[in-house]
Amino acid sequence: MHDIGFDTARILVGGRWQPAAGGRTLTLVDPSHGTALAPIARGEAADVDAAVDAAQAALAGDWGRLTAAERGRVLLKTGAAVLERADELARLEALDVGKPLKQGRADALALARYLEFYGGAADKVTGETIPFADGYTAFTWREPHGVTAHIVPWNYPMQIIGRSVGAALAMGNACVLKPAEEACLTALAFARIAHDAGLPAGALNVVPGLGEEAGAALAAHPGVRHVSFTGSVAVGTRIQAAAAANAVPVTLELGGKSPQIVFADADLDAALPFLVSAGIQNAGQTCSAASRILVERPLFDTVVARMAERYRALRVGPALDDLDVGPLISARQRDVVEGYLALVEGCRGAQVAARASLAPGAPAGGFYVPPTLVAHVPPAHRLAQEEIFGPVQVVMPFDGEADALAIANGTPYGLVAGVWTRDGGRALRMARALQCGQVFVNNYGAGGGIELPFGGVKHSGHGREKGFEALYGFSVVKTVAIRHG
C-alpha cells in the first residue's frame, strides 16, 4: 500500500467524509507493479440514496441560493487550487491509472482549465426573447436539471470530471459522482479540493464502488434528473435503459475506432507525431484514440516505415519513471489486448510492422503490453472494426476519397476523425462526409479542445460535452409567455 496522504476509504455525502453504509472496501491495484495501492469504500444503494438526498438538500439550501456569478467564483477558486496541487494530482493519477507522470500532469492542467472555462461561463448562458403574437411577451431562460449523476471511467478521471461535473455545477445542478472502481484517487482528491475552496456541502457528493452496485443504483435512482456516462457501449446501453424508466435524459460518450486519413499530398513530417501519439497515449486506453491509420496507397510504405521507426524508439515502463507509455489498467485489460494481438497471425496479409520494447527493469507484475503497429489489416477484420482499448494501431491503404470514406465510415463507431491533406476542398468534403462528432484537419485532438463540443454518433453515443454545448445539456429551457394586452 502507498501513503496517499488522506483516508481513501471514504465516501463524501453532504460535505461529510464517512465509511460506506455497509462498511465494506475494495482495493485499488497499482498497474505498474500489480500490487495493492490503496483501499476505497465500496458504496452501495444506501450510500447513493444518502448522496442524492444530500444533493437535493444542497439545491434547496446554500448551493441553490447562489447566483450564477457566485457559482462561477467557486469554480474559479477550485480551478486555482487544482493548479497549485497539479503535481500531487499528477502523481495520484499516474499511480492509479498507470499513465506517465507527464500525462497525469497534463490531465491535472486540463481539469483546472475546465474549471476556469466553466467558472467564467457560469453567468453567460442566457435565454432569448421570442417574437410572438400581439399582446404577448415571450422569453426563455435556462434552469438546472436538479440532481445530476456522473459515472466516470478509469482512463481519464480528472479530465472527465472537469468536463461533466464542472459544466453541471456551473449551471447550478448538484452532483453525485461515481468514479470507477479501478481508479478513483483523483476523484476523491478533487472533491476535497473543491470542498476546501468553498463549494457548499452537498453540491458534490462522491460514492465509489462497483459499477453493478453503486453505479447501477445511481443510474436508476428516481431522484436523479440527468445522467452523464463515459465508458463502454455495453454498459452505456444498460445505463440508458435504467434512466429511461425515470424518463431521464442521458449523455453517453462511448467507444471509438477513430481513423486518421493520410492523403498522398499530406505534410508527413507534421502528421507523423500525431499519427503515433494519438494511438498510444495512455497506452491506447482512450475512446478517441486514433487506432486506425488510413494511408493513400502511393504513400503507404513510407508511412508504415516512418511510424515503425517511431514505435521502435518508444520507452515503456512504470508510470513514475515518466517514459512514453505505461501499463494497462489491469490484468484483465492486458489479457483482452493480447487476445486481439493473437488475431494478427490468422489475419491474411496482416503483419506486425513494429513493436516497442519494455524498458530495462520494468516490474514483472505490471500490466504491460508494448505498443504494436500492424500493417495491411483488411477493413472488415476485427482488428479494424472493434475497439481494442490498448496500444495497437492498424494501418490500411486506400485509393482516393471515396475509398477512404467507405473505410473510415465502415465501423459501428463515430467519435473522432483526422484528415491530413494540403487540398482545402478535399478537407472540407471529407469533414462533411465523415460520420463522427469531431473532425480534425491537419491536426488531431486540437490539444484537448476544452472549448470544442465533443461527442459521438452511432455506437459512440449521443449528447455533447465540452464548450458551451455541455452547459446547454446540463440545463432545461423554460418558456414564459406573458399576455398583457
C-alpha positions as CSV (number, residue, x, y, z in Angstrom):
1,M,0.0,0.0,0.0
2,H,1.1,3.5,-0.8
3,D,0.8,6.5,1.5
4,I,-1.7,8.6,-0.4
5,G,-1.9,11.4,2.1
6,F,-5.6,11.1,3.0
7,D,-8.1,8.4,4.0
8,T,-9.1,6.9,0.7
9,A,-11.7,4.5,2.1
10,R,-14.5,7.1,2.5
11,I,-17.5,8.4,0.6
12,L,-18.5,12.1,0.5
13,V,-22.1,12.8,1.4
14,G,-23.4,16.3,2.3
15,G,-19.9,17.6,3.0
16,R,-19.0,14.7,5.3
17,W,-16.4,12.0,4.7
18,Q,-17.7,8.7,6.1
19,P,-17.3,5.0,5.6
20,A,-19.7,3.2,3.2
21,A,-23.0,2.2,4.8
22,G,-22.1,-1.5,4.6
23,G,-18.6,-0.9,6.0
24,R,-17.0,-2.7,3.0
25,T,-14.0,-1.7,1.0
26,L,-12.3,-2.5,-2.3
27,T,-8.6,-2.4,-3.1
28,L,-7.1,-0.4,-5.9
29,V,-4.2,-2.0,-7.7
30,D,-1.1,-0.3,-8.9
31,P,-0.9,-1.2,-12.7
32,S,2.8,-0.5,-12.9
33,H,3.6,-3.3,-10.4
34,G,0.4,-5.3,-10.0
35,T,0.4,-4.7,-6.2
36,A,-2.1,-3.2,-3.8
37,L,-2.3,0.6,-4.0
38,A,-5.0,1.8,-1.6
39,P,-8.4,0.8,-0.1
40,I,-11.5,2.6,-1.3
41,A,-15.1,2.5,0.0
42,R,-17.5,0.0,-1.5
43,G,-20.5,2.2,-1.8
44,E,-23.9,0.7,-2.5
45,A,-27.6,1.7,-2.9
46,A,-28.0,3.1,0.6
47,D,-25.0,5.4,0.0
48,V,-26.4,6.5,-3.3
49,D,-29.7,7.3,-1.6
50,A,-27.9,9.4,1.0
51,A,-25.9,11.2,-1.7
52,V,-29.0,12.0,-3.7
53,D,-30.8,13.3,-0.6
54,A,-27.7,15.5,0.2
55,A,-27.7,16.9,-3.3
56,Q,-31.4,17.7,-3.1
57,A,-30.8,19.4,0.2
58,A,-28.0,21.5,-1.3
59,L,-30.3,22.6,-4.1
60,A,-32.8,23.7,-1.6
61,G,-30.1,25.4,0.6
62,D,-26.9,27.2,0.3
63,W,-25.9,25.9,-3.2
64,G,-29.3,26.6,-4.7
65,R,-29.3,30.2,-3.4
66,L,-26.0,31.2,-5.1
67,T,-26.2,33.4,-8.2
68,A,-24.6,32.3,-11.4
69,A,-21.7,34.7,-10.8
70,E,-21.2,33.3,-7.3
71,R,-21.2,29.7,-8.7
72,G,-18.6,30.8,-11.2
73,R,-16.3,32.2,-8.5
74,V,-16.4,28.9,-6.6
75,L,-15.4,27.1,-9.7
76,L,-12.6,29.6,-10.5
77,K,-11.3,29.3,-7.0
78,T,-11.4,25.5,-7.2
79,G,-9.5,25.6,-10.5
80,A,-6.8,27.8,-9.0
81,A,-6.4,25.3,-6.1
82,V,-6.1,22.4,-8.7
83,L,-3.3,24.3,-10.4
84,E,-1.5,24.7,-7.1
85,R,-1.7,21.0,-6.5
86,A,-1.2,19.8,-10.0
87,D,2.0,17.8,-9.2
88,E,0.2,16.0,-6.4
89,L,-2.8,15.2,-8.6
90,A,-0.5,14.1,-11.4
91,R,1.3,11.6,-9.1
92,L,-2.0,10.2,-7.9
93,E,-3.3,9.8,-11.5
94,A,0.0,8.1,-12.5
95,L,-0.1,5.7,-9.6
96,D,-3.8,4.9,-10.1
97,V,-4.1,4.7,-13.8
98,G,-0.6,3.8,-14.8
99,K,-0.1,6.7,-17.2
100,P,3.3,8.5,-17.3
101,L,3.7,11.5,-14.9
102,K,3.7,14.0,-17.8
103,Q,0.3,12.7,-18.9
104,G,-1.0,12.9,-15.4
105,R,0.2,16.5,-15.2
106,A,-1.5,17.3,-18.5
107,D,-4.7,15.9,-17.1
108,A,-4.4,18.0,-13.9
109,L,-3.9,21.1,-16.0
110,A,-6.9,20.2,-18.2
111,L,-9.0,19.8,-15.1
112,A,-8.0,23.3,-14.0
113,R,-8.8,24.7,-17.4
114,Y,-12.3,23.1,-17.4
115,L,-13.0,24.8,-14.1
116,E,-11.7,28.1,-15.4
117,F,-13.8,27.8,-18.6
118,Y,-17.0,26.8,-16.8
119,G,-16.4,29.2,-13.9
120,G,-16.1,32.1,-16.4
121,A,-19.1,30.9,-18.4
122,A,-21.5,30.3,-15.5
123,D,-23.1,33.7,-15.8
124,K,-23.0,33.9,-19.6
125,V,-25.6,31.4,-20.5
126,T,-28.7,33.4,-21.4
127,G,-32.2,32.9,-22.6
128,E,-33.9,34.7,-25.5
129,T,-36.9,36.8,-26.3
130,I,-39.2,35.3,-29.0
131,P,-41.3,37.4,-31.4
132,F,-44.8,36.3,-30.9
133,A,-48.5,37.4,-31.1
134,D,-49.7,40.9,-30.4
135,G,-50.3,41.5,-26.7
136,Y,-47.7,38.9,-25.6
137,T,-44.1,39.0,-24.4
138,A,-42.4,35.6,-24.7
139,F,-39.0,34.6,-23.5
140,T,-36.9,31.7,-22.3
141,W,-34.4,31.0,-19.6
142,R,-32.3,28.0,-18.6
143,E,-32.7,26.1,-15.4
144,P,-30.6,23.3,-13.9
145,H,-32.0,19.7,-14.2
146,G,-31.5,19.3,-10.4
147,V,-29.5,16.3,-9.2
148,T,-27.1,15.0,-11.9
149,A,-25.3,11.7,-11.9
150,H,-21.8,11.4,-13.2
151,I,-20.5,7.9,-13.8
152,V,-16.8,8.4,-14.7
153,P,-14.4,5.8,-16.2
154,W,-10.9,5.0,-15.1
155,N,-8.8,6.2,-18.1
156,Y,-9.1,10.0,-17.7
157,P,-10.8,10.6,-14.3
158,M,-9.7,14.3,-13.9
159,Q,-10.5,15.3,-17.5
160,I,-13.9,13.7,-17.5
161,I,-14.8,15.1,-14.0
162,G,-13.8,18.5,-15.3
163,R,-15.9,18.4,-18.4
164,S,-19.0,16.9,-16.8
165,V,-19.1,17.9,-13.2
166,G,-17.6,21.3,-14.0
167,A,-20.3,22.0,-16.5
168,A,-23.1,20.7,-14.3
169,L,-22.1,22.8,-11.3
170,A,-21.7,25.9,-13.5
171,M,-25.4,25.5,-14.4
172,G,-26.5,25.1,-10.8
173,N,-27.0,21.4,-10.6
174,A,-26.0,19.3,-7.6
175,C,-23.8,16.3,-8.5
176,V,-23.4,12.7,-7.4
177,L,-20.1,11.4,-8.8
178,K,-19.5,7.6,-9.1
179,P,-15.8,7.1,-10.0
180,A,-14.5,3.9,-11.5
181,E,-13.6,1.2,-9.0
182,E,-10.3,0.7,-10.9
183,A,-9.1,4.3,-10.4
184,C,-10.7,6.9,-8.3
185,L,-7.9,8.6,-6.2
186,T,-8.0,11.9,-8.1
187,A,-11.8,12.0,-7.9
188,L,-11.5,11.8,-4.1
189,A,-8.7,14.3,-4.1
190,F,-10.6,16.7,-6.3
191,A,-13.7,16.6,-4.1
192,R,-11.5,17.5,-1.1
193,I,-10.0,20.4,-3.1
194,A,-13.4,21.7,-4.1
195,H,-14.8,21.5,-0.6
196,D,-11.8,23.4,0.8
197,A,-12.3,26.0,-2.0
198,G,-15.8,26.8,-0.7
199,L,-18.1,24.5,-2.7
200,P,-21.2,24.2,-0.4
201,A,-21.9,20.9,1.3
202,G,-23.9,18.6,-0.9
203,A,-23.2,20.3,-4.2
204,L,-20.8,17.5,-5.0
205,N,-21.1,14.0,-3.4
206,V,-18.8,11.1,-4.2
207,V,-19.7,7.4,-3.9
208,P,-17.0,5.0,-5.1
209,G,-17.9,1.4,-5.5
210,L,-18.7,-1.3,-8.1
211,G,-20.5,-0.4,-11.2
212,E,-23.1,-3.1,-10.7
213,E,-23.8,-1.9,-7.2
214,A,-23.3,1.9,-6.8
215,G,-23.3,2.7,-10.5
216,A,-26.5,0.8,-11.2
217,A,-28.2,2.3,-8.2
218,L,-27.3,5.8,-9.3
219,A,-28.4,5.4,-12.9
220,A,-31.8,4.1,-11.8
221,H,-32.3,6.5,-8.9
222,P,-35.7,8.3,-9.2
223,G,-34.2,11.4,-7.6
224,V,-31.6,11.8,-10.4
225,R,-32.7,14.1,-13.3
226,H,-29.8,13.7,-15.7
227,V,-27.1,11.0,-16.2
228,S,-23.7,11.5,-17.7
229,F,-21.7,8.4,-18.6
230,T,-18.4,7.7,-20.3
231,G,-17.4,4.1,-20.9
232,S,-18.2,1.1,-23.0
233,V,-21.2,0.6,-25.3
234,A,-22.5,-2.4,-23.4
235,V,-22.6,-0.5,-20.0
236,G,-23.9,2.6,-21.7
237,T,-26.8,0.7,-23.1
238,R,-27.7,-0.6,-19.6
239,I,-27.4,2.8,-18.1
240,Q,-29.6,4.4,-20.7
241,A,-32.3,1.7,-20.1
242,A,-32.2,2.3,-16.4
243,A,-32.5,6.0,-16.8
244,A,-35.3,5.6,-19.3
245,A,-37.5,4.1,-16.6
246,N,-37.5,7.5,-14.9
247,A,-37.7,9.5,-18.2
248,V,-34.3,11.0,-17.5
249,P,-32.0,12.4,-20.3
250,V,-28.6,10.7,-20.7
251,T,-25.4,12.0,-22.2
252,L,-23.4,9.0,-23.4
253,E,-19.7,9.2,-24.6
254,L,-18.9,5.6,-25.6
255,G,-16.3,3.8,-27.6
256,G,-14.5,4.7,-30.8
257,K,-12.5,3.3,-33.6
258,S,-11.2,6.6,-34.9
259,P,-9.3,7.0,-38.2
260,Q,-6.6,9.3,-39.2
261,I,-6.7,9.6,-43.0
262,V,-3.4,10.5,-44.7
263,F,-3.6,11.6,-48.3
264,A,-0.6,11.5,-50.7
265,D,-0.2,15.3,-50.5
266,A,-0.1,15.4,-46.7
267,D,2.7,17.1,-44.9
268,L,4.1,13.9,-43.5
269,D,6.6,15.5,-41.1
270,A,3.8,17.4,-39.5
271,A,1.5,14.3,-39.4
272,L,3.8,11.7,-38.0
273,P,4.0,12.7,-34.4
274,F,0.1,12.8,-34.3
275,L,-0.2,9.5,-36.1
276,V,1.7,7.7,-33.4
277,S,0.9,9.7,-30.2
278,A,-2.9,9.7,-30.8
279,G,-2.8,5.9,-30.8
280,I,-0.5,5.1,-27.9
281,Q,-1.4,7.9,-25.4
282,N,-2.4,6.4,-22.1
283,A,-1.4,3.0,-23.5
284,G,-4.2,3.3,-26.1
285,Q,-6.9,3.4,-23.4
286,T,-8.6,6.4,-24.9
287,C,-12.1,6.5,-26.5
288,S,-10.9,8.9,-29.2
289,A,-7.6,7.1,-29.8
290,A,-6.6,7.1,-33.5
291,S,-6.5,3.3,-33.7
292,R,-6.9,3.2,-37.5
293,I,-4.4,4.8,-39.9
294,L,-5.7,5.1,-43.4
295,V,-3.0,6.0,-46.0
296,E,-3.4,6.7,-49.7
297,R,-1.6,3.9,-51.5
298,P,1.4,5.9,-53.0
299,L,2.4,7.0,-49.5
300,F,1.6,3.7,-47.7
301,D,5.0,2.1,-47.5
302,T,6.7,5.3,-46.4
303,V,4.2,6.0,-43.7
304,V,4.4,2.4,-42.3
305,A,8.2,2.6,-42.3
306,R,8.3,6.0,-40.6
307,M,5.7,5.1,-38.0
308,A,7.6,1.8,-37.3
309,E,10.8,3.8,-36.7
310,R,8.9,5.9,-34.0
311,Y,7.4,2.7,-32.5
312,R,10.8,1.1,-32.0
313,A,12.0,4.2,-30.2
314,L,9.2,4.2,-27.6
315,R,10.1,3.6,-24.0
316,V,7.6,1.5,-22.0
317,G,7.7,1.2,-18.2
318,P,6.3,2.2,-14.8
319,A,4.2,5.4,-14.5
320,L,6.6,7.2,-12.1
321,D,9.5,6.6,-14.4
322,D,7.7,9.0,-16.8
323,L,8.5,7.2,-20.0
324,D,6.5,7.3,-23.2
325,V,4.0,4.6,-22.3
326,G,2.9,3.0,-19.1
327,P,1.0,-0.2,-18.3
328,L,-2.7,-1.1,-19.0
329,I,-5.1,-0.6,-16.1
330,S,-5.5,-4.2,-15.1
331,A,-4.5,-7.8,-15.8
332,R,-7.9,-8.3,-17.4
333,Q,-7.4,-5.4,-19.9
334,R,-3.9,-6.7,-20.7
335,D,-5.4,-10.1,-21.5
336,V,-8.0,-8.5,-23.7
337,V,-5.4,-6.6,-25.7
338,E,-3.1,-9.7,-26.0
339,G,-6.1,-11.6,-27.3
340,Y,-6.5,-9.1,-30.1
341,L,-2.8,-9.3,-30.9
342,A,-3.1,-13.1,-31.2
343,L,-5.5,-12.5,-34.1
344,V,-2.7,-11.0,-36.3
345,E,-1.3,-14.4,-37.1
346,G,-4.5,-15.6,-38.6
347,C,-5.3,-12.3,-40.4
348,R,-4.5,-12.9,-44.1
349,G,-2.0,-10.3,-45.3
350,A,-1.5,-8.6,-41.9
351,Q,1.9,-8.2,-40.4
352,V,3.4,-6.7,-37.3
353,A,5.4,-3.7,-38.7
354,A,6.9,-2.7,-35.4
355,R,6.7,-3.3,-31.6
356,A,8.1,-1.3,-28.8
357,S,10.1,-2.8,-26.0
358,L,9.8,-2.8,-22.3
359,A,12.4,-0.6,-20.5
360,P,15.0,-2.5,-18.5
361,G,13.8,-3.2,-15.1
362,A,10.1,-2.9,-15.8
363,P,8.3,-4.8,-13.0
364,A,7.3,-8.3,-14.0
365,G,4.0,-7.9,-12.2
366,G,2.9,-4.8,-14.2
367,F,0.2,-5.0,-16.8
368,Y,2.4,-4.1,-19.8
369,V,1.6,-4.6,-23.5
370,P,4.3,-2.9,-25.7
371,P,2.7,-0.7,-28.4
372,T,2.3,-2.7,-31.6
373,L,1.8,-1.4,-35.2
374,V,0.0,-3.8,-37.6
375,A,0.0,-3.2,-41.3
376,H,-2.2,-4.4,-44.1
377,V,-5.2,-5.2,-41.9
378,P,-8.4,-5.8,-44.0
379,P,-11.0,-3.1,-43.2
380,A,-13.6,-5.8,-42.2
381,H,-11.3,-7.6,-39.8
382,R,-12.0,-7.5,-36.1
383,L,-8.7,-5.7,-35.6
384,A,-10.0,-2.9,-37.8
385,Q,-13.6,-3.0,-36.5
386,E,-13.6,-3.4,-32.7
387,E,-12.3,-1.1,-30.0
388,I,-9.2,-2.8,-28.6
389,F,-8.6,-0.1,-25.9
390,G,-4.9,-0.8,-25.9
391,P,-1.7,0.4,-27.7
392,V,-2.5,-1.3,-31.0
393,Q,-2.8,0.7,-34.3
394,V,-3.7,-0.8,-37.7
395,V,-2.6,0.7,-40.9
396,M,-4.6,0.3,-44.1
397,P,-4.2,1.5,-47.7
398,F,-6.9,3.3,-49.7
399,D,-7.4,4.6,-53.2
400,G,-9.0,8.0,-53.4
401,E,-11.6,9.9,-51.4
402,A,-14.5,7.6,-51.9
403,D,-12.5,4.6,-50.8
404,A,-11.2,6.4,-47.7
405,L,-14.7,7.4,-46.7
406,A,-16.0,3.9,-47.1
407,I,-13.3,2.5,-44.8
408,A,-13.5,5.4,-42.3
409,N,-17.3,5.2,-42.0
410,G,-17.4,1.4,-42.2
411,T,-17.4,0.7,-38.4
412,P,-20.2,0.9,-35.8
413,Y,-18.4,3.9,-34.2
414,G,-18.3,7.6,-35.0
415,L,-16.4,9.6,-32.4
416,V,-13.4,11.4,-34.0
417,A,-11.5,11.5,-37.3
418,G,-8.4,13.2,-38.6
419,V,-7.7,14.3,-42.2
420,W,-4.2,15.1,-43.5
421,T,-4.1,16.9,-46.8
422,R,-3.0,20.2,-48.4
423,D,-6.1,20.4,-50.5
424,G,-8.6,22.7,-48.8
425,G,-11.6,21.5,-50.9
426,R,-10.8,17.9,-50.1
427,A,-10.5,18.7,-46.4
428,L,-14.0,20.2,-46.4
429,R,-15.5,17.4,-48.4
430,M,-14.1,14.8,-46.1
431,A,-15.2,16.8,-43.0
432,R,-18.8,16.9,-44.2
433,A,-18.9,13.2,-45.2
434,L,-17.2,11.6,-42.2
435,Q,-19.7,10.1,-39.8
436,C,-18.4,11.3,-36.4
437,G,-18.7,14.1,-33.8
438,Q,-15.3,15.8,-34.4
439,V,-13.1,16.1,-37.4
440,F,-9.6,17.5,-37.2
441,V,-7.8,18.7,-40.3
442,N,-4.0,18.7,-40.3
443,N,-4.0,18.0,-36.5
444,Y,-5.6,15.5,-34.2
445,G,-7.3,16.5,-30.9
446,A,-6.5,20.2,-31.0
447,G,-4.6,20.0,-27.8
448,G,-7.7,18.7,-25.9
449,G,-10.0,21.4,-27.2
450,I,-11.8,22.2,-23.9
451,E,-13.9,24.8,-25.8
452,L,-14.8,22.4,-28.6
453,P,-18.0,20.4,-28.3
454,F,-17.2,16.7,-28.1
455,G,-19.3,13.5,-28.5
456,G,-20.2,10.8,-31.0
457,V,-22.7,9.4,-33.4
458,K,-23.7,5.8,-34.0
459,H,-22.3,3.5,-31.2
460,S,-20.1,6.2,-30.0
461,G,-23.0,7.8,-28.1
462,H,-25.0,11.0,-28.1
463,G,-25.1,14.3,-26.4
464,R,-22.2,16.7,-26.3
465,E,-19.6,17.6,-23.6
466,K,-17.1,20.4,-23.6
467,G,-17.7,24.0,-24.6
468,F,-21.0,25.8,-24.2
469,E,-22.8,22.8,-25.6
470,A,-22.2,21.0,-22.3
471,L,-23.8,23.9,-20.4
472,Y,-26.9,23.6,-22.6
473,G,-27.0,19.9,-22.0
474,F,-26.9,20.3,-18.2
475,S,-29.8,22.7,-18.3
476,V,-33.5,22.8,-19.3
477,V,-35.2,25.5,-21.3
478,K,-38.3,27.1,-19.7
479,T,-40.6,29.2,-21.9
480,V,-42.6,32.0,-20.4
481,A,-45.4,33.7,-22.4
482,I,-47.0,36.8,-20.8
483,R,-50.3,38.2,-22.1
484,H,-50.5,41.9,-21.3
485,G,-52.8,43.3,-24.0
